[in-house]
Amino acid sequence: MCRNIRVLHNFEPPATSDEVQAAALQYVRKVSGAAKPSAANQAAFDQAVAAVAAATRELLDALVTTAPPKDREAEAAKAKARAAERYAR
């Protein structure tokens, strides 16, 4: 999985449109192999980002869980600790 794409489900407050859009952009960049598409591919790139963002929002809205919502700051602290351990080598 792309390290830049973060889990968006079961957070309080819920994922914002900006977070969904950023995840969609990272996904399309990864799949296409292009961080910035050429002018000839810009329309297809933008359409793909919009489609992935819409599918992501639909998925997040449909998911249900009995687990308590996660805290963004606590999850960020855990990720930072994992990164520190990983890169300390």
MDAnalysis code that builds the backbone (N, CA, C; Angstrom):
import MDAnalysis as mda
import numpy as np

u = mda.Universe.empty(267, n_residues=89, atom_resindex=np.repeat(np.arange(89), 3), trajectory=True)
u.add_TopologyAttr("name", ["N", "CA", "C"] * 89)
u.add_TopologyAttr("resid", np.arange(1, 90))
u.add_TopologyAttr("resname", ["MET", "CYS", "ARG", "ASN", "ILE", "ARG", "VAL", "LEU", "HIS", "ASN", "PHE", "GLU", "PRO", "PRO", "ALA", "THR", "SER", "ASP", "GLU", "VAL", "GLN", "ALA", "ALA", "ALA", "LEU", "GLN", "TYR", "VAL", "ARG", "LYS", "VAL", "SER", "GLY", "ALA", "ALA", "LYS", "PRO", "SER", "ALA", "ALA", "ASN", "GLN", "ALA", "ALA", "PHE", "ASP", "GLN", "ALA", "VAL", "ALA", "ALA", "VAL", "ALA", "ALA", "ALA", "THR", "ARG", "GLU", "LEU", "LEU", "ASP", "ALA", "LEU", "VAL", "THR", "THR", "ALA", "PRO", "PRO", "LYS", "ASP", "ARG", "GLU", "ALA", "GLU", "ALA", "ALA", "LYS", "ALA", "LYS", "ALA", "ARG", "ALA", "ALA", "GLU", "ARG", "TYR", "ALA", "ARG"])
u.atoms.positions = np.array([
    [0.845, -1.178, 0.000],
    [0.000, 0.000, 0.000],
    [0.884, 1.232, 0.000],
    [0.443, 2.240, -0.669],
    [1.186, 3.489, -0.713],
    [1.239, 4.093, 0.691],
    [2.397, 4.454, 1.144],
    [2.537, 4.971, 2.506],
    [1.851, 6.310, 2.704],
    [1.630, 7.053, 1.617],
    [1.006, 8.365, 1.740],
    [-0.513, 8.299, 1.860],
    [-1.094, 7.153, 1.564],
    [-2.541, 7.014, 1.683],
    [-2.843, 6.524, 3.096],
    [-3.626, 7.285, 3.818],
    [-3.931, 6.992, 5.214],
    [-5.314, 6.386, 5.357],
    [-5.504, 5.644, 6.430],
    [-6.825, 5.117, 6.760],
    [-7.738, 6.296, 7.051],
    [-8.928, 6.276, 6.475],
    [-9.874, 7.377, 6.665],
    [-11.131, 6.945, 7.414],
    [-11.292, 5.645, 7.640],
    [-12.511, 5.138, 8.265],
    [-12.432, 5.167, 9.787],
    [-13.572, 5.459, 10.398],
    [-13.781, 5.385, 11.844],
    [-12.948, 6.387, 12.633],
    [-12.943, 7.618, 12.167],
    [-12.312, 8.702, 12.916],
    [-13.380, 9.673, 13.377],
    [-13.094, 10.331, 14.460],
    [-13.972, 11.386, 14.956],
    [-13.166, 12.661, 15.029],
    [-13.477, 13.695, 14.294],
    [-14.560, 13.808, 13.324],
    [-14.263, 13.001, 12.063],
    [-15.310, 12.705, 11.265],
    [-15.126, 11.897, 10.053],
    [-14.167, 12.550, 9.061],
    [-13.689, 11.750, 8.125],
    [-12.768, 12.242, 7.104],
    [-13.402, 13.408, 6.342],
    [-12.598, 14.415, 6.093],
    [-13.077, 15.586, 5.355],
    [-12.983, 15.335, 3.853],
    [-13.628, 16.184, 3.090],
    [-13.544, 16.096, 1.632],
    [-12.109, 16.275, 1.173],
    [-11.359, 17.147, 1.841],
    [-9.953, 17.366, 1.480],
    [-9.123, 16.099, 1.686],
    [-9.374, 15.382, 2.771],
    [-8.644, 14.136, 3.035],
    [-8.987, 13.069, 1.996],
    [-10.258, 12.980, 1.637],
    [-10.682, 12.015, 0.615],
    [-10.045, 12.385, -0.721],
    [-10.058, 13.651, -1.066],
    [-9.466, 14.114, -2.328],
    [-7.968, 13.840, -2.353],
    [-7.276, 14.092, -1.246],
    [-5.830, 13.850, -1.182],
    [-5.514, 12.370, -1.345],
    [-6.307, 11.505, -0.727],
    [-6.093, 10.064, -0.865],
    [-6.335, 9.627, -2.302],
    [-7.372, 10.168, -2.929],
    [-7.670, 9.833, -4.322],
    [-6.538, 10.284, -5.238],
    [-6.021, 11.469, -4.994],
    [-4.911, 11.988, -5.802],
    [-3.683, 11.098, -5.658],
    [-3.354, 10.691, -4.438],
    [-2.195, 9.827, -4.218],
    [-2.384, 8.484, -4.912],
    [-3.588, 7.954, -4.853],
    [-3.864, 6.672, -5.505],
    [-3.670, 6.781, -7.015],
    [-4.248, 7.805, -7.620],
    [-4.142, 7.970, -9.073],
    [-2.696, 8.233, -9.474],
    [-1.970, 9.003, -8.689],
    [-0.546, 9.229, -8.975],
    [0.221, 7.910, -8.955],
    [-0.059, 7.077, -7.955],
    [0.641, 5.803, -7.820],
    [0.324, 4.883, -8.993],
    [-0.953, 4.755, -9.311],
    [-1.369, 3.851, -10.377],
    [-0.866, 4.324, -11.738],
    [-0.927, 5.638, -11.974],
    [-0.524, 6.169, -13.276],
    [0.986, 6.287, -13.413],
    [1.686, 6.356, -12.288],
    [3.132, 6.538, -12.339],
    [3.533, 7.962, -12.643],
    [2.594, 8.894, -12.504],
    [2.880, 10.293, -12.820],
    [2.434, 11.190, -11.669],
    [3.374, 11.947, -11.145],
    [3.023, 12.907, -10.095],
    [2.279, 14.092, -10.688],
    [2.658, 14.447, -11.903],
    [1.992, 15.532, -12.619],
    [1.835, 15.078, -14.057],
    [0.586, 14.881, -14.497],
    [0.382, 14.372, -15.847],
    [0.710, 15.418, -16.908],
    [0.963, 14.944, -18.106],
    [1.190, 15.858, -19.234],
    [-0.125, 16.554, -19.572],
    [-0.047, 17.609, -20.344],
    [-1.248, 18.345, -20.740],
    [-2.221, 17.430, -21.483],
    [-1.687, 16.495, -22.272],
    [-2.533, 15.576, -23.028],
    [-3.301, 14.624, -22.115],
    [-2.762, 14.340, -20.943],
    [-3.385, 13.393, -20.015],
    [-4.098, 14.054, -18.840],
    [-4.064, 15.369, -18.752],
    [-4.616, 16.078, -17.593],
    [-6.096, 15.779, -17.373],
    [-6.886, 15.794, -18.443],
    [-8.333, 15.569, -18.301],
    [-8.618, 14.163, -17.784],
    [-7.926, 13.174, -18.325],
    [-8.128, 11.791, -17.872],
    [-7.693, 11.640, -16.420],
    [-6.589, 12.281, -16.048],
    [-6.065, 12.243, -14.686],
    [-7.082, 12.849, -13.720],
    [-7.590, 14.039, -14.057],
    [-8.559, 14.722, -13.207],
    [-9.852, 13.916, -13.069],
    [-10.294, 13.299, -14.165],
    [-11.500, 12.483, -14.135],
    [-11.294, 11.271, -13.232],
    [-10.118, 10.662, -13.299],
    [-9.824, 9.506, -12.456],
    [-9.803, 9.907, -10.980],
    [-9.204, 11.043, -10.662],
    [-9.168, 11.511, -9.268],
    [-10.591, 11.736, -8.758],
    [-11.437, 12.355, -9.567],
    [-12.822, 12.607, -9.154],
    [-13.578, 11.293, -8.946],
    [-13.366, 10.327, -9.827],
    [-14.053, 9.035, -9.708],
    [-13.601, 8.277, -8.462],
    [-12.304, 8.282, -8.200],
    [-11.776, 7.598, -7.011],
    [-12.260, 8.294, -5.743],
    [-12.284, 9.614, -5.745],
    [-12.767, 10.353, -4.575],
    [-14.241, 10.043, -4.312],
    [-15.045, 9.983, -5.367],
    [-16.471, 9.678, -5.212],
    [-16.658, 8.252, -4.677],
    [-15.895, 7.308, -5.217],
    [-15.990, 5.922, -4.745],
    [-15.536, 5.808, -3.292],
    [-14.504, 6.553, -2.935],
    [-14.001, 6.535, -1.563],
    [-15.039, 7.093, -0.603],
    [-15.644, 8.212, -0.957],
    [-16.672, 8.813, -0.099],
    [-17.858, 7.864, 0.043],
    [-18.266, 7.232, -1.052],
    [-19.373, 6.277, -1.009],
    [-19.037, 5.109, -0.083],
    [-17.826, 4.612, -0.186],
    [-17.391, 3.515, 0.686],
    [-17.398, 3.941, 2.143],
    [-16.789, 5.075, 2.449],
    [-16.724, 5.539, 3.839],
    [-18.106, 5.758, 4.425],
    [-19.025, 6.273, 3.610],
    [-20.387, 6.506, 4.088],
    [-21.151, 5.197, 4.339],
    [-20.769, 4.127, 3.623],
    [-21.481, 2.855, 3.743],
    [-20.912, 1.949, 4.834],
    [-19.666, 2.139, 5.221],
    [-19.039, 1.272, 6.216],
    [-19.659, 1.474, 7.593],
    [-19.819, 0.366, 8.313],
    [-20.314, 0.426, 9.692],
    [-19.329, -0.317, 10.581],
    [-19.280, 0.079, 11.823],
    [-18.386, -0.567, 12.775],
    [-18.955, -0.437, 14.171],
    [-18.573, -1.362, 15.031],
    [-18.964, -1.276, 16.431],
    [-17.791, -0.770, 17.276],
    [-16.640, -0.609, 16.636],
    [-15.459, -0.119, 17.351],
    [-15.613, 1.369, 17.652],
    [-15.057, 1.801, 18.760],
    [-15.128, 3.233, 19.058],
    [-14.291, 4.016, 18.053],
    [-14.689, 5.262, 17.763],
    [-13.924, 6.074, 16.810],
    [-12.494, 6.287, 17.286],
    [-11.577, 6.337, 16.329],
    [-10.165, 6.567, 16.648],
    [-9.895, 8.058, 16.774],
    [-8.898, 8.375, 17.556],
    [-8.468, 9.755, 17.752],
    [-7.329, 10.056, 16.780],
    [-7.476, 11.095, 15.988],
    [-6.468, 11.434, 14.969],
    [-5.088, 11.693, 15.585],
    [-5.054, 12.405, 16.683],
    [-3.767, 12.736, 17.291],
    [-3.071, 11.505, 17.857],
    [-3.842, 10.615, 18.453],
    [-3.262, 9.381, 18.993],
    [-2.729, 8.507, 17.860],
    [-3.469, 8.408, 16.762],
    [-3.019, 7.618, 15.612],
    [-1.771, 8.236, 14.980],
    [-1.725, 9.563, 14.921],
    [-0.547, 10.245, 14.369],
    [0.674, 9.993, 15.246],
    [0.483, 9.991, 16.564],
    [1.597, 9.727, 17.481],
    [2.111, 8.301, 17.305],
    [1.194, 7.340, 17.132],
    [1.611, 5.952, 16.897],
    [2.408, 5.841, 15.598],
    [1.943, 6.503, 14.555],
    [2.636, 6.456, 13.263],
    [4.014, 7.088, 13.369],
    [4.110, 8.168, 14.114],
    [5.408, 8.830, 14.296],
    [6.379, 7.926, 15.048],
    [5.882, 7.223, 16.052],
    [6.722, 6.295, 16.815],
    [7.187, 5.138, 15.932],
    [6.286, 4.608, 15.088],
    [6.671, 3.528, 14.166],
    [7.723, 4.014, 13.183],
    [7.562, 5.225, 12.679],
    [8.527, 5.780, 11.726],
    [9.878, 5.989, 12.391],
    [9.877, 6.476, 13.619],
    [11.139, 6.686, 14.334],
    [11.865, 5.374, 14.526],
    [11.114, 4.318, 14.848],
    [11.728, 3.002, 15.023],
    [12.255, 2.464, 13.693],
    [11.479, 2.645, 12.644],
    [11.864, 2.137, 11.327],
    [13.112, 2.828, 10.802],
    [13.200, 4.138, 10.967],
    [14.313, 4.895, 10.389],
    [15.488, 5.053, 11.331],
    [15.394, 4.508, 12.539],
    [16.502, 4.588, 13.489],
    [17.630, 3.618, 13.130],
    [17.322, 2.669, 12.291],
    [18.323, 1.646, 11.924],
    [19.461, 2.206, 11.140],
])
